[in-house]
Structures are given as C-alpha cells and as structure tokens.
Amino acid sequence: MYTVYVLYSASHNKIYIGYTANIENRLLAHNHPNNNGWTKSFQPWKMIYSEEFETKSESLKREKQLKSAKGRNFIWQTLIS
C-alpha cells in the first residue's frame, strides 16, 4: 500500500506533497530535528490530506497530479481556507 500525502506548515504557510509506503515513519522523518532536507526549514508539519493506492505507479501518478497547478489550486482552495 502506498500513500500520497499533503503536509502543511502553518507557521510558514507552505505545503509539501509526497508519497510513501509508510506514512507514519515519513511524517516523523519530516518533523525530526535531524532532518536535513528541504522540509526542515518549515517544521512543524501537519498532514492535512492523504490518499491510499495499491501500487507505486498509481501513487506516483496522483502525486504528479497534485503537484500540478490544478492540483495545488485544489489543495489551497479546498484544504487550506
């Protein structure tokens, strides 16, 4: 099972879109103090949306849709208001 997820940093008004096979561990990694990736600068992150898929290819397709202008508009208009 794969999960496509949207994280939101209220303190920086930023979103992050990703996919993973283990959503609990991934969210912990995004918020971990030793995280050295892009998301470290915008901690703390809160998961505001997720969808589950059977295959990796399905999840990658949906992640790509959400990262498009139309997908980001859906996130900002529907999930963050």
Secondary structure, 3 states (H helix, E strand, C coil): CEEEEEEEECCCCEEEEEEECCHHHHHHHHHCCCCCCHHHHHCCCEEEEEEEECCHHHHHHHHHHHHCHHHHHHHHHHHCC
